[in-house]
Structure formats: C-alpha cells, structure tokens
Amino acid sequence: MIKIKKYLIVSGVALLLLSAGAGVKSFADSVWSGHVNVSQTKSDIDTLVSRVQNKNTQLTSLNSQLSQATNDLNTAKGNVTSLTSQLASLQSQLTDAQNQSASYQAQIQEKIAETQQAISDGNNKVAAKQQEVDAANNKLAAAQQSLTDLNNKLTTLQQQVDAGKKDSSDLSDAIKDVQQLQQYADSAVQNNQ
C-alpha cells in the first residue's frame, strides 16, 4: 500500500506539476509573448536606427556628391561661359579671316586680271613689233632686191662703159690714125708744093 501511496503521490505531484507547469507555461507564455514583442520591437528599432544611420550616411554622401556636383556644375558653367567667349572670339577671328581671305582673293583676282592685261598688252606690243620687224624685213628684202637690181644695172652699165671704153679706145686709135694720116697728108702736101 505504501507503494500505491507512493505511486499516487508521485502521480498527484506529477499532475500537480503538470497543472502547475501548464499554468506556469501559460503565465510564462504571456510574459514571454510581451518579451518577444519587446525584443522584436527593440530589434525593429535597432533595424530602423541602422537604416536611419545608413540613410544618414547615404544622405551625407549624397549631399557631398551634390555639393561636388554643384561645384562641378558651377565649374562647367564657368567653362561653358569661357568656351562660349572663346567660341565667339574664334568666330570673330574666323569672320575676320574669311573677310581677309575674300579681300586677298579679290586682290589676287585683280592682280591676275592686271597680269593678264599686261600679258595681253605685251602680246599686242610684241605683235606690233613683229609687224614692224616684218615690215622692216620686207623693206630690207626690197632694198636688198633693189640693191641687187642696182648692182646688176651697175654691172650692165660697167660692161657698157667697158664696151664704150673699148669703143672709145678703138675710136681714139682710129682718130689717132686719122690724125696721123692727116699729118702725113699735110706733110706730104707741104713737101710737094
């Protein structure tokens, strides 16, 4: 019977413990359930703090990047202004160069026209001189022909003169013969008187 009592006691204690355990569990569950919520909330707050810190770090980084981008933008605007000024200056220089080039082209065309006119005038002068040379050559040829004709006439006249001299010499000899004959006749007449 002691054994049964012991068994009953142990069983009762076990039941009690089970009941008490169920009550304690139920009490613990309600306490731990709030604790889990608090732990979960604390974890969520830690997560949010970490996220806020990350966002703040990102925001600081983005603000720094924004500041750098603003500085870069201002520098770029300054560069654009400077480059716009340089572009305007270069466009002005280009316009000046184009105007100067057009002026040079006009001067070149004028010089070409003057040169072509000078060449044309020179060619006309050369043609006129050539005509003068041709006329002089024609006159020279005519003079040479005239000289040749005169030389031929002179030769003919010289031949005639030479022939006339011969005739004159023959005539002179005949006159001498006649004079001698007359003297001989006169002498013969005087001697025979």
C-alpha positions as CSV (number, residue, x, y, z in Angstrom):
1,M,0.0,0.0,0.0
2,I,2.9,2.2,0.6
3,K,3.8,1.5,-2.9
4,I,0.5,2.6,-4.1
5,K,0.6,5.7,-1.9
6,K,3.9,6.5,-3.3
7,Y,2.6,5.9,-6.8
8,L,-0.4,8.0,-6.1
9,I,1.7,10.8,-4.5
10,V,4.1,10.7,-7.4
11,S,1.2,10.7,-9.8
12,G,-0.5,13.5,-7.9
13,V,2.7,15.5,-7.8
14,A,3.2,14.9,-11.5
15,L,-0.4,16.0,-12.1
16,L,0.1,19.0,-10.0
17,L,3.3,19.8,-11.6
18,L,1.7,19.3,-15.0
19,S,-1.1,21.6,-14.0
20,A,1.2,24.0,-12.4
21,G,3.5,23.7,-15.4
22,A,0.6,24.4,-17.7
23,G,-0.3,27.4,-15.6
24,V,3.3,28.5,-15.4
25,K,3.6,27.9,-19.1
26,S,0.6,29.9,-19.7
27,F,1.8,32.7,-17.4
28,A,5.3,32.4,-19.0
29,D,3.8,32.4,-22.4
30,S,2.0,35.7,-21.7
31,V,5.2,37.2,-20.1
32,W,7.4,35.9,-22.9
33,S,5.0,36.9,-25.5
34,G,5.3,40.5,-24.4
35,H,9.0,40.0,-24.0
36,V,9.1,38.6,-27.6
37,N,7.2,41.7,-28.7
38,V,9.5,44.0,-26.8
39,S,12.5,42.1,-28.2
40,Q,11.0,42.2,-31.6
41,T,10.3,46.0,-31.3
42,K,13.8,46.6,-29.9
43,S,15.1,44.6,-32.9
44,D,12.9,46.6,-35.2
45,I,14.1,49.9,-33.6
46,D,17.7,48.7,-33.9
47,T,17.0,47.9,-37.6
48,L,15.4,51.3,-38.1
49,V,18.3,53.0,-36.3
50,S,20.7,51.2,-38.5
51,R,18.6,52.0,-41.6
52,V,18.4,55.7,-40.5
53,Q,22.1,55.7,-39.9
54,N,22.7,54.1,-43.3
55,K,20.3,56.7,-44.8
56,N,22.0,59.5,-43.0
57,T,25.4,58.2,-44.2
58,Q,23.9,57.9,-47.7
59,L,22.4,61.4,-47.3
60,T,25.7,62.8,-46.1
61,S,27.4,61.0,-49.1
62,L,24.7,62.3,-51.5
63,N,24.9,65.8,-50.0
64,S,28.7,65.6,-50.5
65,Q,28.2,64.3,-54.0
66,L,25.5,67.0,-54.6
67,S,28.0,69.6,-53.3
68,Q,30.7,68.2,-55.6
69,A,28.2,68.0,-58.5
70,T,27.2,71.6,-57.8
71,N,30.8,72.7,-57.7
72,D,31.4,70.7,-60.9
73,L,28.3,72.3,-62.4
74,N,29.5,75.7,-61.5
75,T,32.9,74.9,-62.9
76,A,31.2,73.5,-66.0
77,K,29.1,76.7,-66.3
78,G,32.2,78.8,-65.9
79,N,33.9,76.6,-68.6
80,V,30.8,76.9,-70.8
81,T,31.0,80.7,-70.3
82,S,34.7,80.7,-71.0
83,L,34.3,78.4,-74.0
84,T,31.3,80.5,-75.3
85,S,33.5,83.5,-75.1
86,Q,36.4,81.7,-76.8
87,L,33.9,80.4,-79.4
88,A,32.7,84.0,-80.0
89,S,36.3,85.2,-80.3
90,L,37.2,82.3,-82.7
91,Q,34.0,83.0,-84.7
92,S,35.1,86.7,-84.9
93,Q,38.6,85.6,-85.9
94,L,37.1,83.3,-88.5
95,T,34.9,86.1,-89.9
96,D,37.9,88.4,-90.0
97,A,40.0,85.6,-91.6
98,Q,37.2,85.0,-94.2
99,N,36.9,88.7,-94.9
100,Q,40.7,89.0,-95.2
101,S,40.7,85.9,-97.4
102,A,37.9,87.4,-99.6
103,S,40.0,90.6,-99.7
104,Y,43.1,88.7,-100.6
105,Q,41.1,86.7,-103.2
106,A,39.8,90.0,-104.7
107,Q,43.4,91.4,-104.7
108,I,44.6,88.1,-106.3
109,Q,41.9,88.3,-108.9
110,E,42.7,91.9,-109.6
111,K,46.5,91.1,-109.9
112,I,45.6,88.2,-112.2
113,A,43.4,90.5,-114.3
114,E,46.2,93.1,-114.3
115,T,48.8,90.4,-115.2
116,Q,46.6,89.0,-118.0
117,Q,46.0,92.6,-119.3
118,A,49.8,93.2,-119.1
119,I,50.4,89.9,-120.9
120,S,47.8,90.9,-123.5
121,D,49.3,94.4,-123.9
122,G,52.7,92.8,-124.1
123,N,51.5,90.3,-126.7
124,N,49.9,93.2,-128.6
125,K,53.2,95.1,-128.4
126,V,55.1,92.1,-129.5
127,A,52.7,91.6,-132.4
128,A,53.1,95.3,-133.3
129,K,56.9,95.0,-133.1
130,Q,56.7,91.8,-135.1
131,Q,54.7,93.6,-137.7
132,E,57.3,96.4,-137.6
133,V,60.1,93.8,-137.9
134,D,58.2,92.1,-140.7
135,A,57.8,95.4,-142.4
136,A,61.4,96.3,-141.9
137,N,62.4,92.8,-143.2
138,N,60.2,93.4,-146.2
139,K,61.8,96.8,-146.7
140,L,65.2,95.2,-146.2
141,A,64.3,92.5,-148.7
142,A,63.0,95.1,-151.1
143,A,66.2,97.2,-150.5
144,Q,68.3,94.1,-151.0
145,Q,66.4,93.3,-154.2
146,S,66.8,96.9,-155.2
147,L,70.5,96.8,-154.4
148,T,70.8,93.5,-156.4
149,D,68.9,95.2,-159.3
150,L,71.2,98.3,-159.0
151,N,74.2,96.1,-158.8
152,N,73.0,94.2,-161.9
153,K,72.4,97.6,-163.6
154,L,75.8,98.8,-162.4
155,T,77.4,95.6,-163.8
156,T,75.5,96.1,-167.0
157,L,76.5,99.8,-167.1
158,Q,80.1,98.9,-166.2
159,Q,80.0,96.4,-169.0
160,Q,78.6,99.1,-171.3
161,V,81.2,101.5,-170.0
162,D,83.9,98.9,-170.6
163,A,82.5,98.3,-174.0
164,G,82.3,102.1,-174.5
165,K,85.9,102.4,-173.4
166,K,86.9,99.8,-175.8
167,D,84.9,101.5,-178.5
168,S,86.3,104.8,-177.3
169,S,89.8,103.3,-177.4
170,D,89.2,101.9,-180.8
171,L,87.7,105.3,-181.8
172,S,90.7,107.1,-180.2
173,D,93.0,104.8,-182.1
174,A,91.1,105.5,-185.3
175,I,91.2,109.2,-184.6
176,K,94.9,109.0,-184.0
177,D,95.3,107.0,-187.2
178,V,93.2,109.7,-189.0
179,Q,95.2,112.5,-187.4
180,Q,98.5,110.8,-188.3
181,L,97.1,110.3,-191.7
182,Q,96.2,113.9,-191.9
183,Q,99.6,115.0,-190.6
184,Y,101.2,112.7,-193.1
185,A,98.9,114.1,-195.8
186,D,99.7,117.7,-194.7
187,S,103.3,116.9,-194.6
188,A,103.2,115.3,-198.0
189,V,101.3,118.3,-199.4
190,Q,103.8,120.7,-197.9
191,N,106.7,118.7,-199.1
192,N,105.3,118.5,-202.6
193,Q,104.4,122.1,-203.1
